[in-house]
Amino acid sequence: MQPIAFFLHIPRTAGTTLNTVLRNNFSENEILSIYHKKDYASHAAHSAEELQTIRLIQGHLLLESYDPPRMYGQRVSVFTFLREPIERLISEYAFLRSWPANHLYAYLNDKEVSFREYVESREKELLYRGKNFMTRCISGMDDQRDYPAKALARAKMHLEKSFGFVGIQERFMESLVLLGDFLGLNNLLHEKRNALKKEARPVISEDDRALAAHYNQGDAELYRFACQLFDQRVEALGPAFAERVRKLEFINAKFQKISGLLMN
């Protein structure tokens, strides 16, 4: 029996777009979405038999264990996407300030929280937001240092040994083809979802970017490492892989055009 696939969805890494692809390949009763603490708790009593119908768990949450990877006591096959950390952080800050449905919208706007404050804050609402967030998610360790050496080493080990696949947001189409092979997906056509509107993107000073880089040195190194793993995987597939990506890009451009016409 194949282990349940687990999508560790790190915010602002094209995960919402990816989730539309996943929903086109799995039936509704095969997917368990966990995006709030109450969602996780509500499914905690599931027995192994009840989980047999689930093929995919997705959400903003950490694994119960990483070595081996488990969720609800079941072995899972983990995948995730990473993004250049400063761009991810800026996108997250802007998105949370512009999306009224999220739990930080009022906090960020009522208190007029600046990007610098978002990164530096030690308040409980923001403690984990601006400081090596990707490293924390991949390592499972609560390490708040500027350069979390132990957490970073563990995160690298997890990407190599525990995670079945890691995609790169900036190389989404290549990542999608690789993920399709990993999960056996038949339909990779999609439209971009939750992309940040140009007018919502804040102007971030070079000083604030430098500050964010200081607080996210671990994430920067983890991202470089993930890109190296990604390059190795692509290189091993040879020239035929690039042709598959070009074919998907061509077909998906047609799909997006038709979808746009239908929406209008």
N, C-alpha and C positions, 0 to 999 in steps of 0.2 A: 504493500500500500504506500502510495506517495505521501510524503509529509505535507502538512498544510503550508501553503505559501504565506509568508508574512511580510507585508510592506511597511517598513519603518519609515513613516512619512515625516521627513524634516521640513518644516515650513519654508515656503518660498523657494522650492527646488523643482517647480513644474509638477508637483504632486497632484494637484487638482486636475490638470490636463491628463496626467497618467491615469488617474482614477476613472476618467471617462473611457479610456482604452480598456481598462480592466473590466469595467461593467459591460462592455461589449463582448467580452470573452467568457465571462462567468455569469451564471444565472443568479438572480437576486437572493435565492435561498442558499447559495453557495458562498456568499460573502458576509463576513462579520466586520462591521465598521465600528471602530472604537475611537471616538474623538473627544470624549469627555470622561471624567472619573466615574460618573454614574453609569456610563456605557460599560466600562470594564467591570464594575461591581455587579451589574445586572446579569452578566454572563458568567460570573465566577462559579456558579453552582452547576454549570454544564458538566455532564458526565462525558466520558470518552465516547460512549455510544451516540450521544447527542451531537458531538463534534464531528462525527463521521460524515455528515452531509456538508460540512464546511470545507471549502477548498482554498479560501483566501481570507486572511485577517489583515485589515489595514487600519492605520491610525497614527495619531501623534502620541506614542507611548513607548516606553522602554520595554525590552524583553524581561521576562521573569528570570531567565538565566541566559548567558551568552555562550557558554562552553560546557555542554552543547546548547544550542539555541532552543529555548522552550517557551511556550505560551499556554496558559491554562493546563500546565503539566504535560503538554503534548510537544513532541519534537516538531519544529517548524523549519522551513527553508526560507532564509531571510534575504531580502534585497532592499536596497535604498538608493537614493540619489543625493549627490552632494553638489555644492555650488561654491564659486569663489566667495570666501566668507564675508568680505566687506560689502560686496554687492548684495549678498543674501541678507545681511543685517540691515542695510539701508532699505531694501525692498520690504522686509518684515516691518520695520518701524513705520514706513509710509503706509503700508497696507492696513496695519492695525489702527492707525489714526483715521483712516478713510472708510472703514467698514463698520457701520453701526452695530451689526449683529454680534461682533466679537466681545469677549468679556473685558478687554482692556481699553475699548474705545472711549468710554466715559472717563476712565482714569487718566489716559494720556491727554485727552483734550481739555478736561476740566482743570487739570493741574498744569496744562501747557508744557508738557514734558518735552524738552529739546532732545535732539539726537544724542548729544553729549551726555545728557542725564540718563537717557535710555541705556547707554553703554555702561556708564559708571555706577548706576544706582545699586545700593545695597538693600533697598526696600524689598520686602518679600514678593511683591507683585512682579518685580523686574530682575530679581537676583540672578536668575539663570539665563536671562534673555541675551545680554550683550557680551557674554564672556565664554568663548570656546564652547558654544552650544552644540555644535556638531560632534566635537570630541566627547562631550558628555554623553550624547545619545549613542554613539558607536561603542564607547568604552563601558558604559553603564556605571561609571564612577562619578561621585560628587566631588569634583576637584575644581576650585575656583581660582587657581593661580593663573598668572599671566601666561606662563609656559608650563602647563601641567604634564611634566615629563612622564610620570607613571601612567596617567590616564591616556596620554598620547601613545605610549608604547603598547598599552593594552588595546587601544582602538585600532592601531595598525595590525596587530595580531588578529583581531576579530575580522577585519576586512579580508585578510589573507586566508584565515582558517575557518571562520564560523559563518561568514556571509557568502551566499551563493553567487551574488551579483551586486556590483555597485555601478550605478550610472552617473554621468556627469551632465548637469543641467545645460551647460553651454554647448554640449555635443548631444543634444536631445535625440535627433534622428538616428544617429549611430547607436546611442544607448537603447533606443526603442527596438531596433533590429536585434541587438544582443539580448535584450530582455525577452523578446518574442521567442528566441531560441531557448532561453533558459526556462520559460514557463510553458512553452508550447502554444503561444497565442496565434490565432488565425487571422485576426482583424486588427491592424495597426493604424487604421485611418482615424483622424482626430482633428478637432479644432482647438486652438489655444483657449484655455480657460483661466480666469482669475489673473490675467496679465495686468500689471500695474499701468494705469493710464498715465500718459506723459505729464499731465497737469498735476497729478497727485505725487509725483516724484519730487522730493525736497532737494534743495541745493545744499550740499554738504561741503563745508570748508576743508581745505587741505589739512588744517590742524585737527579737525574732528576725525577725518579719515585716518590720520596718523595715530590718534588716540585709540580708535577702533582697532587698528592694526596691532597696537601694543597689547590690548586686552584679548586679542584673538590670535596670538602667535601659534598656539596649539592647533587651532582650526586651519591656519594657513599651511602648516606642515602636513596635517592630515590630508588636506585637499591636494597638495602636491603629490603625496604618496598615492592617493586614489587615482590621480591622473596617470601616474606611471603604470599602475596595474592595468588601467584601461588601455593605455597605449600598447602594452604587451599583449593584451587579449586581441586587439584589433590587428596588430602586426602578425600574429600567429594565424589569422584567418586569410591573409594574403589579398591579392587584388580583387578576387571575386566578391569580397565583403563590400568594398567601395561601390561596386556596381549594384549590389542589393540596396545600399543606402540611396544611391541616385535614383533607382527605380521607385523606391518608397516616396522620396521627395517629390518626384514628378507626379505620381498618382495622388498623393495627398494634397498637392497644390490644386489639382482638378477637383478633388473632393471638397476642399475648402471653398472653392469658387462656386460650385453647385450649391453647397450649403448656404453660402451667403445670398445667393439668388433666391433660394426658397424662403429664407428668413425675411427677405425684403418683399 
